[in-house]
Amino acid sequence: MQGFNMHVSKSLRRLLILPLVALFSAFVVVSCAGGSGGPSGSTSGGTVTVGSKDFTEAFIIGEMYALVLEKAGLTVNRKLNLGGTPVAQAALMSGEIDLYPEYTGTGLLTVLKLPAQSDRQAVFEAVSKGYKEQFDLVWLEPSPMNNTQALAMTRAKSEELGIRTISEMAARASELTIIGPPEFEQREDGLPGIKKAYGDFQLKGYKAVDPGLRYKGLVDGEADVAVAFGTDGEIAAFDLVLLEDDKNLFPPYQVAPVVRQKALDANPQIADALNALAPKLTDDVMQTLNFEVSGNQKEPADVAREFLTSEGLI
């Protein structure tokens, strides 16, 4: 009988304890989800979700953001490689992510649909004001780097022809072939915009290629000028010359974290951690880091970690 009673007692205790455990677990889940700004539950409990767009530089910087926030004591969910600007912006607005790296020029033109400006501070102030008023989103400190659209030449060709500015290129356009993506021929901030600002010049030719083939074509002599972006890794790797935009056609594209206000309220250390990183990301640094991935085939996460370690940020 004693053995039977012990068996009954153990069974009874088990039956009583299991519902209590389940109830406690449910309480914990609800508590952790409480105050969540979105599906990820990302604004509570010291947890944030970092997103990024879908190209090399975005992967590297998104991973940097995640690593420095982990160093600051936060738990970080990563949702990198979301897609283009509309996708990343929608994820931010829905609460799927709490922050991601964005460019001031993109925020100005693509998201806010405001006129182009060339002054860095004016552009940053415009996007800061517009995002806060329209979306309750906060731009933290921008980095010095400027991933603006640009035109590049090999150093040898630049010196041979005496071309250092877009004005000088326009003056000799009939001798020059530009290589770049097909859409550059139609985009308002592409060839039509350059002609509008620098004179209605006529090129010797325009060679439309996949974006990944621009620099190979330039270095191989298939063209004289390549459509570029200011922090492309190939610029440093191939010692290319970026032509000065001497009439300030292209707006600045400084990168900065765009953060949901609710996430900042719940985790104010986000701002200090990411603002400490901002001044480290210069044009030269990002050209080098981008080429580590695009040229040397390293993983973006490894490149990000190595850089942050070398700078003493993690």
N, C-alpha and C positions, 0 to 999 in steps of 0.2 A: 504493500500500500504506500509505503514511504516513497519508493521509487516512482510509483504512479503519480503521487502528489507532486513530486519534484518535476516530473515530466509535464504535468498540467501547469505548474507554476511557470516553468520556463516558456511553455507555449503561450501562456497568457501574457507573460511579460513581453514576449516577442510581438504579440498582436497589439499590445498597448503602445509599445515603443515605435513600431513602424509608422503608424499614423502621425505620431509626434515628430519623427524625423522628416516625414514628407511635408508636414505643416511648416516645420522650421525651414526646410529647403525652399518652399514656396515663398515664405516670408523674406528670405535672403534675396531671391530672384526679383521679387517685387520691389524690395528696398533698393537694390542696385539699379533697377530700371527706372525708378522714380526720378523725375526731373530730367529724363533723357530728352535731348533735343531732336532725336531722330531714331531711325531703325537700329542703328548700331549701339544705342544707349551710350553715346560717346561723350556726353558732357557731364557725366557723373562718375564718382568713385575714382577720380584721378586717371581716367581713361580717355584718350582722344584718338580719332581716326584721321590719318594723314592720307591724302590722295595725290595724284599727279596726272598730268596729261601723258601723251603716248609717244614721246620721243626721248632720245638719249639724255639730253640735258635735264629734262623733267624727271627722269628716273633717278639721276644722280642727286639732284637737289631735294627731291621728295624723300629719298633715303637719308640725306643729311638732316632734314627736319625731324624725321622719325628718331634718329640716333641721338640728337642733342636733347630732344624731349624726354627720351628714356633716361638720359644722363641726369635730367632735372627731376627725375623721380616719377614720371608719368608712365602708365601702361599705354602702349601705342599699337593700334591696329593699322595695318598698311593696306591701302586700296590704290596701289599705283597702276599706271597704264590704263586709266579710265577711258581715254579717248580725247577728242579735241575740246576746245574751249566751251562750246555749248553743253557738252556732257559733264565736264568738270563743274561748271557753274550750276547746272541742275542738281548735281549730287550735293553741292554745298547748300543750296537752297532747301533741299528736302531733308537735310540732316544726315544723309548717308555718309558724308565726311564732315570733318570739322574745319579743315584747312587744306590748302594746296598752294604750290608756287605758281604765281601768275605774273604776267608782264604788264607794266604800266601802259604801254602803247596799245596792247590788246584790250585791256580794260577800257581805255578811252574810246577806241574805234569800234571794237567788236561788240562789247557788252553795253556800254553806255551810249554808243552811236553819236559821240560828240566830234566836233571838227578836230582835225590834226593840229598839234602844236609841237614846237621844237624845244621849248624850254622844259628841262627836266623837273624843276620844282613846280612849275605851273601844272604839268601833266599829273604829277603825283598828288597835288592838292585837289585837282579836278576829280581824279578817280577816288580818292579818299572821301571826299564830300558826297559824290554821287552814290557810291556803294553803301555808305552809312545811311543816307536818306532813303534810298530805294529798297535796299535789301537787308539792312541792319548787319552789314558785314564790315570788318575792320581791316585796313591795310596796315601791316607793321612796317618797320623800317626797310626801305629798298636797298639793294646792293649796288655798288658802283658799276658793275658789269652792265653792258648795253647790248642786248642781242637783237639789234636793229637790222633791218634789211640793208644790204650794202652791195658794192661791186668790188671785185678783187682782180688783181693781175699778178703774174709772176714778177718777182723783183727785177729780173733781167729785162722783161718786156716793158715794165714801167720805166726803167732807167733808159732803155733804148729809145723810147718814144717821148720821154719827158712828160709822162702823164702821172700826176699825183692827186688830181681832183676830178670830180665828175664834170666840171666845166671844161677842163682840158680834154677829157675823154670825148665830150660832145663836139668839141671843135675838130676832132679828128675821126669822128664817127664813121665816115665813109670808108675809112681804112680798116675798120675793126669789126670782128665777129664776136657777139656775146653768146655764151652758153648758159642755159638755165632751164628751169621747169616750164612746161607749155603755158601755164596760167600767167606767167610773168608778162607775156605779150599783151594780155588783156586787162590785168588788174590795175585799178586806179593808182595804187601805190607801187606799181611796176613800171613797165616801159612807157605807157601813156602818161603817167604822173611825172616821170623823169623828163619826157619831151615837153610837157607843159611848163615845168619849172626851168629847164635848161635850154629850151629852144627846140623847134621841130626838126631835129636832125634826122638824117637817114643813115642807118647802119649798112655796112657791107653785107652783113647777114646776121640772122639769129638762129642758133642751133638749139632746138627744143629737145631736152633729154629728161630721163628720170632724174629726180633730185640727187640720188646717190652717185650719179655719173658726172656731175658738174666738174668736180676738181680733177678727176682723172683726165677728162677732156681738156681742161685748161693746161695741166702740166704736160700732157702729151702733145700740145701744140695744135689741137683741133679748133681752138678759139683763142682770142686775145684777152677777153674779159669774162669773168664768171659771176653769176648772181650768187651772193653770199649772205650769211648772217654773221653778225659781229663776233659771236663766241664759238663759231665752228672750229672744231679741233684741227682741221686741215690747214687753217690759216697759219698757225704757229708751226705745225709739222712741216709744211712746204715753204715756209718763209715767204708767204704771200703779202702783197701790199693792198690794204684796204683804201680805196679812193675816198678822199675827203668829200663829204656831202656839204660843199661850200655854200649852198643856198638853202640848207636846212630843210630839205624836202621830207626826210623820214623822221617820224616821231621817235622819242626814246623808248626803248623796251628794257627798262630795268626790272629785275625780278624781285618779288617780295612775297611774303606769306599773306594770303587773304584768309581771314579767320572769322568764324561765326561769333557774334558778340556773346551768345549764351555759353560758348565754350570758354571764352576768355573770362567771363564772370565766374564760372565754376573752377577754372584752373588758371589763375592770373600769372603763374610762372611761365606760361607759354610765351608771353611777350618778351620777358627778359632773356630766355633761352635762345629764341630765334633772332632777336635783335643783336645778340652777341655774335652770332654767325654772320649777319648781313655784311659787315665791312670786309670780310675775308674773301668775298666772291667778286673778284675783279675780272676784266676781260682776259688777261693773261692766264689767270688761274683756271677759268672755265674752258678756255681753248685747250689747255693742257689736259684737264680732266676729261673733257669730251673725247679727245683723241685717244686717251687710254682705253676708252670703250670702243669707239668707232674704228680706230686704227690698230690698237694692240689687242683688241678682243677680250678685254677684261670685263668682269661683271660690274654693273653700276654700283651695287651694294658694296663690293670690295673697294672700289675706287673711292666711294664716299667715306668709308670707314678709315682707310689709309690717310686720306687728307685730314679728316677731323682729328685723328690721333696725332698726326704731325704738327697740327696747330694747337694741341693741348685742349681741345674742346670736348673730348671724350676720354 
